């Protein structure tokens, strides 16, 4: 199977060259035909320029440059559209750029896809998964962010805010990406909701989430409020049986 891994970036100059090399090592070691798509929001620290230089030496590295910081959800969508329209791939993955997601887990996602799943989540909240170096407040926020969607929307999966995930290309082609208005971390919840609503088979594979090594975390109170607003919107659509 051919895969594309989407990595949104904003001020990740310390991380991105190392991560690209680690991904390439994982691809080679596991005989994966992999492409990397970096979606950079005009990072002031020059992240985009670093990727440009790497891209000149490796055709498997792709850069989507955006004029300004537009949010996590739209970055994922930009990467997904690029993969669908420009790359001959079967699977499209997303992951963080800060090493909180270990590239060595990628083969386990592919294995789950081969077992018949259409979408696979890298889960912190199933047996074998977990978090490392997290303060209590982040554990509480994450617990709430994953419990509420399960209660409000009836989601069957356990880690609905994970950004480490894999989709069959056909899943993303069927979902109307242009109709998605949520952004930030609420986008992640909405994508699980849409996949479940469209009867795609969703699986989970355990991951250990490690707090970032360099840079600052991009979670904020604003993101939490966005997620709550998205839950209300999706619940209303669910009640009114709006088509997706």
MITOR-29048 format. One record per atom (N, C-alpha, C): z, x, y; chain. Coordinates in steps of 0.001 Angstrom, whole numbers. Each point is the difference from the previous one (the first is absolute). Example, Ala and Ser with C-alpha at 12.3 -4.5 7.8 and 13.67 -1.06 7.14 Angstrom:
residues 2
<r <7800 13190 -5690> A>
<r <0 -890 1190> A>
<r <0 900 1200> A>
<r <-720 -350 1050> A>
<r <60 820 1190> A>
<r <730 -770 1090> A>
//
This chain:
residues 244
<r <0 828 -1198> A>
<r <0 -828 1198> A>
<r <0 867 1254> A>
<r <-714 -462 998> A>
<r <-19 694 1283> A>
<r <982 -694 948> A>
<r <796 798 708> A>
<r <990 -590 891> A>
<r <-120 579 1407> A>
<r <469 -781 958> A>
<r <148 462 1375> A>
<r <1455 -201 387> A>
<r <611 1020 579> A>
<r <1395 -80 441> A>
<r <12 -30 1523> A>
<r <538 -1079 563> A>
<r <50 -180 1454> A>
<r <1356 479 527> A>
<r <-61 853 1027> A>
<r <1224 533 605> A>
<r <-44 -244 1511> A>
<r <763 -965 517> A>
<r <89 -179 1456> A>
<r <845 1118 609> A>
<r <-419 512 1152> A>
<r <762 1073 633> A>
<r <187 -233 1492> A>
<r <1144 439 474> A>
<r <277 95 1437> A>
<r <1018 1117 164> A>
<r <-422 1098 588> A>
<r <838 1191 168> A>
<r <536 516 -1337> A>
<r <-912 381 -878> A>
<r <374 509 -1323> A>
<r <-617 1375 -264> A>
<r <-115 833 1031> A>
<r <-673 1292 -159> A>
<r <711 903 -996> A>
<r <1326 -112 -119> A>
<r <720 842 -951> A>
<r <-278 -420 -1438> A>
<r <-161 -1305 -201> A>
<r <-93 -533 -1354> A>
<r <-1412 -80 -570> A>
<r <-973 -381 839> A>
<r <-1289 -413 -549> A>
<r <-749 1106 -745> A>
<r <-45 1251 462> A>
<r <-744 998 -786> A>
<r <648 283 -1349> A>
<r <1332 -29 -32> A>
<r <702 232 -1268> A>
<r <-244 -1162 -953> A>
<r <69 -1219 534> A>
<r <-205 -1180 -842> A>
<r <-1413 -34 -566> A>
<r <-983 320 814> A>
<r <-1383 19 -486> A>
<r <-144 980 -1155> A>
<r <579 1176 138> A>
<r <-74 994 -1084> A>
<r <697 -491 -1262> A>
<r <1143 -658 160> A>
<r <723 -519 -1169> A>
<r <-797 -1099 -695> A>
<r <-637 -857 788> A>
<r <-838 -1053 -586> A>
<r <-1163 611 -776> A>
<r <-632 986 566> A>
<r <-1111 655 -684> A>
<r <459 644 -1304> A>
<r <1199 564 -5> A>
<r <546 593 -1225> A>
<r <234 -1065 -1070> A>
<r <528 -1163 427> A>
<r <238 -1102 -936> A>
<r <-1325 -501 -562> A>
<r <-1007 -143 853> A>
<r <-1317 -433 -461> A>
<r <-549 958 -1060> A>
<r <71 1288 298> A>
<r <-542 1007 -907> A>
<r <754 37 -1323> A>
<r <1321 -20 87> A>
<r <838 91 -1196> A>
<r <-212 -1182 -930> A>
<r <-233 -1184 576> A>
<r <-114 -1223 -794> A>
<r <-1437 -487 -150> A>
<r <-953 838 414> A>
<r <-1432 -316 -117> A>
<r <-330 -1338 663> A>
<r <508 -148 1223> A>
<r <-238 -1209 785> A>
<r <-1083 281 1029> A>
<r <-984 -877 62> A>
<r <-1045 112 1018> A>
<r <528 -674 1265> A>
<r <637 799 859> A>
<r <715 -569 1130> A>
<r <-556 380 1354> A>
<r <34 -965 907> A>
<r <-335 205 1399> A>
<r <1259 -240 828> A>
<r <77 630 1146> A>
<r <1127 -184 909> A>
<r <-530 -525 1328> A>
<r <617 -1077 488> A>
<r <-379 -567 1294> A>
<r <1220 77 917> A>
<r <-99 794 1055> A>
<r <1068 76 988> A>
<r <-388 -882 1183> A>
<r <865 -941 338> A>
<r <-229 -867 1154> A>
<r <968 443 1092> A>
<r <-536 670 1008> A>
<r <858 581 1043> A>
<r <-135 -757 1311> A>
<r <1145 -331 584> A>
<r <40 -768 1249> A>
<r <108 912 1224> A>
<r <-962 922 104> A>
<r <-61 901 1155> A>
<r <1336 711 221> A>
<r <511 616 -1037> A>
<r <1305 667 57> A>
<r <30 1068 1097> A>
<r <976 -68 899> A>
<r <99 1010 1062> A>
<r <237 1411 -525> A>
<r <538 115 -1210> A>
<r <307 1338 -540> A>
<r <-1199 661 -674> A>
<r <-1160 -668 23> A>
<r <-1209 609 -548> A>
<r <-209 -191 -1487> A>
<r <660 -994 -580> A>
<r <-188 -266 -1432> A>
<r <-1476 -206 -341> A>
<r <-685 -774 811> A>
<r <-1410 -290 -259> A>
<r <-862 1248 -23> A>
<r <249 927 914> A>
<r <-773 1241 59> A>
<r <222 841 -1255> A>
<r <1226 2 -497> A>
<r <298 742 -1234> A>
<r <-811 -575 -1159> A>
<r <-43 -1329 -94> A>
<r <-753 -647 -1074> A>
<r <-1498 265 168> A>
<r <-483 -5 1234> A>
<r <-1408 313 261> A>
<r <-370 1367 -555> A>
<r <860 973 230> A>
<r <-268 1359 -472> A>
<r <-21 64 -1533> A>
<r <908 -751 -630> A>
<r <35 -38 -1465> A>
<r <-1249 -701 -536> A>
<r <-404 -1040 682> A>
<r <-1149 -811 -402> A>
<r <-1286 822 -35> A>
<r <-127 961 902> A>
<r <-1202 834 55> A>
<r <-196 815 -1272> A>
<r <1101 245 -712> A>
<r <-52 826 -1209> A>
<r <36 -820 -1285> A>
<r <244 -1325 119> A>
<r <159 -827 -1200> A>
<r <-538 -1400 267> A>
<r <-1076 -366 -672> A>
<r <-644 -1303 215> A>
<r <829 -1166 -532> A>
<r <1020 294 -802> A>
<r <863 -1055 -533> A>
<r <1060 -434 1002> A>
<r <101 703 1121> A>
<r <958 -350 1053> A>
<r <-735 -802 1058> A>
<r <522 -1172 317> A>
<r <-626 -894 971> A>
<r <987 -290 1130> A>
<r <-495 -34 1217> A>
<r <855 -262 1162> A>
<r <-495 -1230 753> A>
<r <890 -951 190> A>
<r <-266 -1153 864> A>
<r <855 190 1248> A>
<r <-647 267 1129> A>
<r <717 258 1248> A>
<r <19 -1257 860> A>
<r <1196 -342 482> A>
<r <127 -1167 869> A>
<r <473 465 1384> A>
<r <-319 -792 1007> A>
<r <206 443 1375> A>
<r <1461 45 416> A>
<r <827 -844 -644> A>
<r <1408 -47 378> A>
<r <829 -515 -1161> A>
<r <1293 -12 193> A>
<r <900 -453 -1051> A>
<r <-67 -1522 -118> A>
<r <-534 -472 -1116> A>
<r <-260 -1432 -173> A>
<r <843 -646 -1089> A>
<r <802 778 -693> A>
<r <890 -592 -991> A>
<r <-400 288 -1430> A>
<r <1003 -96 -878> A>
<r <-165 357 -1408> A>
<r <-968 -928 -729> A>
<r <153 -1301 221> A>
<r <-834 -960 -705> A>
<r <-1475 168 306> A>
<r <-332 134 1277> A>
<r <-1411 166 370> A>
<r <-539 1348 -474> A>
<r <877 1004 -117> A>
<r <-432 1293 -537> A>
<r <-383 -143 -1467> A>
<r <814 -728 -766> A>
<r <-335 -244 -1399> A>
<r <-1332 -735 -121> A>
<r <-180 -1038 830> A>
<r <-1232 -783 -61> A>
<r <-1204 868 349> A>
<r <138 859 1019> A>
<r <-1098 899 369> A>
<r <-366 920 -1161> A>
<r <1017 514 -684> A>
<r <-245 865 -1150> A>
<r <-631 -752 -1156> A>
<r <468 -1226 -239> A>
<r <-548 -819 -1078> A>
<r <-1477 -313 240> A>
<r <-321 -380 1236> A>
<r <-1397 -313 326> A>
<r <-881 1237 -147> A>
<r <532 1128 417> A>
<r <-776 1245 -136> A>
<r <-283 287 -1469> A>
<r <1020 -151 -837> A>
<r <-178 266 -1435> A>
<r <-1005 -956 -620> A>
<r <99 -1279 345> A>
<r <-894 -1010 -567> A>
<r <-1447 237 430> A>
<r <-179 344 1266> A>
<r <-1358 100 560> A>
<r <-657 1366 -163> A>
<r <804 1038 -195> A>
<r <-572 1347 26> A>
<r <203 823 -1263> A>
<r <923 -407 -860> A>
<r <297 808 -1172> A>
<r <-204 -804 -1277> A>
<r <-545 639 -988> A>
<r <-220 -641 -1305> A>
<r <1261 187 -850> A>
<r <1002 -863 229> A>
<r <1279 138 -700> A>
<r <346 -1300 -726> A>
<r <875 120 -982> A>
<r <474 -1164 -747> A>
<r <1372 -458 486> A>
<r <837 971 403> A>
<r <1370 -282 409> A>
<r <246 517 1406> A>
<r <824 -739 736> A>
<r <374 412 1351> A>
<r <1520 30 88> A>
<r <540 1173 312> A>
<r <1444 176 86> A>
<r <428 217 1451> A>
<r <1268 -295 288> A>
<r <582 339 1291> A>
<r <1302 743 -241> A>
<r <323 921 907> A>
<r <1251 731 -118> A>
<r <396 557 1363> A>
<r <1276 367 144> A>
<r <492 591 1240> A>
<r <-390 1474 84> A>
<r <40 516 1208> A>
<r <-429 1380 231> A>
<r <1167 988 52> A>
<r <1220 -489 -212> A>
<r <1183 826 269> A>
<r <723 485 -1256> A>
<r <-667 -95 -1156> A>
<r <554 431 -1288> A>
<r <1114 -899 -524> A>
<r <186 -1165 617> A>
<r <906 -976 -600> A>
<r <-613 -559 -1278> A>
<r <-1320 75 -93> A>
<r <-730 -401 -1198> A>
<r <-541 1252 -682> A>
<r <404 200 -1226> A>
<r <-394 1203 -743> A>
<r <-1384 -195 -633> A>
<r <-976 840 342> A>
<r <-1344 -147 -571> A>
<r <-38 58 -1527> A>
<r <1006 614 -604> A>
<r <7 119 -1466> A>
<r <170 -1339 -707> A>
<r <354 -1051 742> A>
<r <101 -1328 -598> A>
<r <-1363 -670 -169> A>
<r <-1030 522 644> A>
<r <-1299 -674 6> A>
<r <-526 -324 -1404> A>
<r <90 889 -976> A>
<r <-486 -356 -1345> A>
<r <684 -1228 -589> A>
<r <1266 -248 352> A>
<r <687 -1171 -546> A>
<r <-568 -1297 579> A>
<r <-489 47 1241> A>
<r <-662 -1173 576> A>
<r <-1299 -285 -763> A>
<r <-764 1040 -240> A>
<r <-1269 -168 -719> A>
<r <245 -531 -1406> A>
<r <1062 480 -637> A>
<r <347 -474 -1334> A>
<r <287 -1501 0> A>
<r <726 -464 1012> A>
<r <306 -1439 95> A>
<r <-1276 -813 231> A>
<r <-884 518 830> A>
<r <-1285 -679 214> A>
<r <-758 -108 -1316> A>
<r <13 1069 -774> A>
<r <-693 -3 -1296> A>
<r <630 -970 -989> A>
<r <1253 -387 260> A>
<r <670 -980 -857> A>
<r <-373 -1434 368> A>
<r <-771 -159 1070> A>
<r <-491 -1330 345> A>
<r <491 -563 1312> A>
<r <726 785 799> A>
<r <491 -496 1284> A>
<r <-1059 201 1076> A>
<r <-13 -920 968> A>
<r <-959 68 1106> A>
<r <574 759 1196> A>
<r <1315 -14 102> A>
<r <701 660 1097> A>
<r <1291 572 -567> A>
<r <361 1204 419> A>
<r <1220 631 -506> A>
<r <821 505 1177> A>
<r <1280 -354 2> A>
<r <928 425 1042> A>
<r <858 1147 -509> A>
<r <194 1010 829> A>
<r <958 1048 -314> A>
<r <1383 -491 387> A>
<r <818 -318 -974> A>
<r <1233 -742 256> A>
<r <1257 856 -61> A>
<r <837 -181 1042> A>
<r <1328 623 38> A>
<r <1037 -859 -694> A>
<r <-366 -1253 -302> A>
<r <992 -981 -410> A>
<r <-211 -552 -1399> A>
<r <-599 804 -862> A>
<r <-40 -326 -1422> A>
<r <609 1180 -753> A>
<r <245 -176 -1269> A>
<r <612 1050 -807> A>
<r <-804 1296 87> A>
<r <680 1087 340> A>
<r <-666 1286 141> A>
<r <-339 351 1427> A>
<r <58 -987 901> A>
<r <-303 233 1408> A>
<r <1267 209 813> A>
<r <-161 392 1252> A>
<r <1171 191 847> A>
<r <-356 670 1312> A>
<r <1033 338 771> A>
<r <-172 692 1271> A>
<r <886 1243 9> A>
<r <-370 966 841> A>
<r <754 1252 85> A>
<r <189 366 1462> A>
<r <1187 391 361> A>
<r <355 412 1357> A>
<r <-99 -1147 996> A>
<r <297 -1200 -424> A>
<r <-25 -1142 907> A>
<r <1397 -327 494> A>
<r <178 -183 1319> A>
<r <1281 -487 515> A>
<r <184 -1472 -346> A>
<r <1227 -467 91> A>
<r <318 -1371 -399> A>
<r <-805 -1037 776> A>
<r <-188 217 1322> A>
<r <-689 -1019 794> A>
<r <-1440 -196 -468> A>
<r <-653 1087 -443> A>
<r <-1375 -144 -487> A>
<r <-39 -735 -1329> A>
<r <996 232 -833> A>
<r <74 -720 -1266> A>
<r <171 -1496 237> A>
<r <830 -339 988> A>
<r <238 -1419 316> A>
<r <-1271 -644 544> A>
<r <-672 691 932> A>
<r <-1233 -531 582> A>
<r <-1064 -202 -1078> A>
<r <-141 997 -862> A>
<r <-1006 -83 -1054> A>
<r <325 -1106 -995> A>
<r <1268 -116 -346> A>
<r <404 -1070 -926> A>
<r <-336 -1364 588> A>
<r <327 -196 1274> A>
<r <-308 -1277 642> A>
<r <-1487 -237 106> A>
<r <-746 1075 323> A>
<r <-1444 -134 157> A>
<r <-725 -324 -1287> A>
<r <630 270 -1132> A>
<r <-620 -317 -1283> A>
<r <567 -1260 -645> A>
<r <1246 -313 301> A>
<r <616 -1201 -564> A>
<r <-508 -1258 682> A>
<r <-140 42 1333> A>
<r <-451 -1188 735> A>
<r <-1379 -488 -440> A>
<r <-990 882 -130> A>
<r <-1313 -494 -461> A>
<r <49 -634 -1385> A>
<r <867 527 -852> A>
<r <133 -590 -1337> A>
<r <586 -1401 87> A>
<r <995 -169 856> A>
<r <667 -1293 134> A>
<r <-863 -1001 766> A>
<r <-585 447 1113> A>
<r <-744 -905 886> A>
<r <-1372 -355 -559> A>
<r <-706 1011 -519> A>
<r <-1385 -217 -423> A>
<r <-169 -120 -1512> A>
<r <1076 263 -735> A>
<r <-96 -85 -1450> A>
<r <-773 1153 -619> A>
<r <17 1156 661> A>
<r <-702 1158 -559> A>
<r <705 458 -1268> A>
<r <-777 378 -983> A>
<r <567 377 -1296> A>
<r <283 1498 -97> A>
<r <-574 753 911> A>
<r <172 1456 -26> A>
<r <1264 409 747> A>
<r <482 1211 -299> A>
<r <1304 428 506> A>
<r <-73 847 1258> A>
<r <-1056 780 172> A>
<r <-109 873 1164> A>
<r <-1241 -368 790> A>
<r <168 -951 917> A>
<r <-1140 -546 723> A>
<r <-277 708 1319> A>
<r <840 954 377> A>
<r <-239 765 1223> A>
<r <-411 1438 -295> A>
<r <-233 310 -1251> A>
<r <-451 1344 -336> A>
<r <-1423 230 501> A>
<r <-220 1167 609> A>
<r <-1342 349 443> A>
<r <-766 789 -1033> A>
<r <661 324 -1109> A>
<r <-620 756 -1092> A>
<r <-503 -1019 -1009> A>
<r <-1286 -250 14> A>
<r <-562 -1055 -841> A>
<r <-1459 261 -310> A>
<r <-507 -749 -962> A>
<r <-1372 182 -458> A>
<r <-651 -1365 -208> A>
<r <-1226 -142 480> A>
<r <-764 -1242 -162> A>
<r <-1320 302 -713> A>
<r <-432 -908 -845> A>
<r <-1400 38 -416> A>
<r <-842 -355 1223> A>
<r <-1144 631 123> A>
<r <-847 -258 1165> A>
<r <-371 -1477 108> A>
<r <-185 -654 -1158> A>
<r <-403 -1409 8> A>
<r <1065 -886 653> A>
<r <1259 399 -112> A>
<r <1089 -765 625> A>
<r <-171 -8 1516> A>
<r <-240 1170 561> A>
<r <-122 115 1453> A>
<r <-1294 -626 510> A>
<r <-1026 -47 -844> A>
<r <-1248 -636 398> A>
<r <137 -1519 31> A>
<r <870 -529 -854> A>
<r <189 -1452 -44> A>
<r <896 -489 1130> A>
<r <1040 780 331> A>
<r <902 -393 1073> A>
<r <-701 208 1345> A>
<r <147 -965 890> A>
<r <-606 100 1332> A>
<r <877 893 877> A>
<r <-307 1276 22> A>
<r <820 946 755> A>
<r <-26 -297 1496> A>
<r <-1097 -552 493> A>
<r <-107 -297 1426> A>
<r <925 -1139 430> A>
<r <426 -809 -962> A>
<r <858 -1142 327> A>
<r <1479 378 55> A>
<r <332 1208 -415> A>
<r <1400 434 -9> A>
<r <408 421 1404> A>
<r <1016 -646 531> A>
<r <449 273 1359> A>
<r <1305 793 46> A>
<r <707 82 -1113> A>
<r <1255 752 -17> A>
<r <-297 1490 87> A>
<r <976 747 506> A>
<r <-167 1427 155> A>
<r <1297 670 -424> A>
<r <50 1303 73> A>
<r <1230 682 -396> A>
<r <348 -275 -1447> A>
<r <1291 -6 -299> A>
<r <453 -161 -1376> A>
<r <-183 -1436 -497> A>
<r <-89 -958 931> A>
<r <-220 -1385 -414> A>
<r <-1369 -170 -658> A>
<r <-939 886 333> A>
<r <-1316 -13 -637> A>
<r <137 202 -1511> A>
<r <924 861 -390> A>
<r <195 303 -1419> A>
<r <465 -1238 -762> A>
<r <903 -759 619> A>
<r <485 -1241 -615> A>
<r <-1145 -1009 -111> A>
<r <-777 -125 1066> A>
<r <-1090 -975 -8> A>
<r <-1039 327 -1070> A>
<r <-273 1269 -219> A>
<r <-983 359 -1014> A>
<r <469 -381 -1401> A>
<r <1289 174 -282> A>
<r <520 -427 -1305> A>
<r <-108 -1516 -122> A>
<r <360 -699 1081> A>
<r <-72 -1465 12> A>
<r <-1431 -472 -284> A>
<r <-977 611 670> A>
<r <-1398 -406 -170> A>
<r <-506 293 -1411> A>
<r <424 1137 -541> A>
<r <-426 335 -1363> A>
<r <591 -969 -1018> A>
<r <1278 -346 174> A>
<r <626 -964 -902> A>
<r <-633 -1371 181> A>
<r <-274 -376 1248> A>
<r <-602 -1302 294> A>
<r <-1386 -136 -630> A>
<r <-712 1121 -85> A>
<r <-1346 -6 -582> A>
<r <2 285 -1500> A>
<r <1205 -40 -587> A>
<r <178 122 -1459> A>
<r <-420 1355 -564> A>
<r <91 1035 813> A>
<r <-220 1337 -522> A>
<r <1246 440 -768> A>
<r <-217 798 -1008> A>
<r <1111 473 -828> A>
<r <618 1237 662> A>
<r <1276 -116 367> A>
<r <677 1065 738> A>
<r <1036 675 -888> A>
<r <-62 1310 -71> A>
<r <966 774 -775> A>
<r <799 926 897> A>
<r <1042 586 -548> A>
<r <825 962 732> A>
<r <255 1221 -877> A>
<r <6 1157 642> A>
<r <335 1235 -690> A>
<r <1124 685 779> A>
<r <1012 536 -669> A>
<r <1158 551 710> A>
<r <-328 1278 771> A>
<r <561 100 1217> A>
<r <-119 1224 792> A>
<r <1359 338 603> A>
<r <211 1262 261> A>
<r <1162 440 770> A>
<r <-485 277 1410> A>
<r <547 -751 949> A>
<r <-394 133 1401> A>
<r <918 1015 665> A>
<r <-597 1067 542> A>
<r <769 1070 635> A>
<r <-229 -46 1502> A>
<r <1087 35 792> A>
<r <-129 -58 1450> A>
<r <-843 1156 505> A>
<r <-704 -221 1095> A>
<r <-969 969 504> A>
<r <614 1376 267> A>
<r <-840 1035 -183> A>
<r <432 1375 236> A>
<r <-132 372 1470> A>
<r <-1136 -377 619> A>
<r <-270 378 1374> A>
<r <-344 -1246 817> A>
<r <234 71 1317> A>
<r <-328 -1112 864> A>
<r <1071 -1072 -6> A>
<r <-339 -1123 634> A>
<r <957 -1092 149> A>
<r <-496 -1239 -726> A>
<r <951 -750 -568> A>
<r <-360 -1260 -643> A>
<r <-486 -995 1044> A>
<r <-938 -866 -392> A>
<r <-619 -901 967> A>
<r <488 -1442 -150> A>
<r <1114 -210 -728> A>
<r <597 -1333 -127> A>
<r <729 -328 1294> A>
<r <-14 -1246 451> A>
<r <675 -389 1235> A>
<r <453 -1449 -98> A>
<r <826 -412 961> A>
<r <440 -1403 51> A>
<r <-1197 -921 199> A>
<r <-988 472 769> A>
<r <-1206 -789 236> A>
<r <-730 -296 -1302> A>
<r <-47 1001 -892> A>
<r <-663 -194 -1293> A>
<r <735 -1043 -834> A>
<r <1323 2 75> A>
<r <794 -969 -747> A>
<r <-305 -1414 488> A>
<r <-86 -170 1317> A>
<r <-307 -1313 571> A>
<r <-1415 -449 -378> A>
<r <-930 947 -26> A>
<r <-1367 -323 -410> A>
<r <-29 -532 -1429> A>
<r <784 636 -852> A>
<r <44 -418 -1400> A>
<r <555 -1412 -120> A>
<r <1057 -307 746> A>
<r <577 -1345 -27> A>
<r <-1009 -1034 487> A>
<r <-738 323 1068> A>
<r <-1021 -914 518> A>
<r <-1100 -233 -1028> A>
<r <-379 1058 -700> A>
<r <-1038 -125 -1029> A>
<r <472 -889 -1141> A>
<r <1258 145 -401> A>
<r <540 -845 -1064> A>
<r <-53 -1476 390> A>
<r <345 -294 1250> A>
<r <-25 -1387 480> A>
<r <-1428 -538 -30> A>
<r <-941 815 469> A>
<r <-1405 -422 28> A>
<r <-538 -251 -1405> A>
<r <287 935 -919> A>
<r <-498 -138 -1365> A>
<r <640 -1181 -712> A>
<r <1279 -233 265> A>
<r <678 -1143 -616> A>
<r <-617 -1303 493> A>
<r <-298 -74 1289> A>
<r <-624 -1208 549> A>
<r <-1377 -216 -631> A>
<r <-769 1074 -129> A>
<r <-1310 -117 -640> A>
<r <130 -436 -1455> A>
<r <1056 469 -636> A>
<r <260 -359 -1394> A>
<r <332 -1491 -106> A>
<r <822 -478 907> A>
<r <399 -1415 1> A>
<r <-1197 -905 281> A>
<r <-820 388 982> A>
<r <-1153 -816 379> A>
<r <-1208 234 -906> A>
<r <188 940 -971> A>
<r <-1055 305 -965> A>
<r <-1293 462 670> A>
<r <170 809 1034> A>
<r <-1151 561 684> A>
<r <-743 938 -924> A>
<r <-1306 -47 66> A>
<r <-811 869 -863> A>
<r <1 1422 555> A>
<r <-86 971 -928> A>
<r <-51 1398 402> A>
<r <-1288 627 -513> A>
//
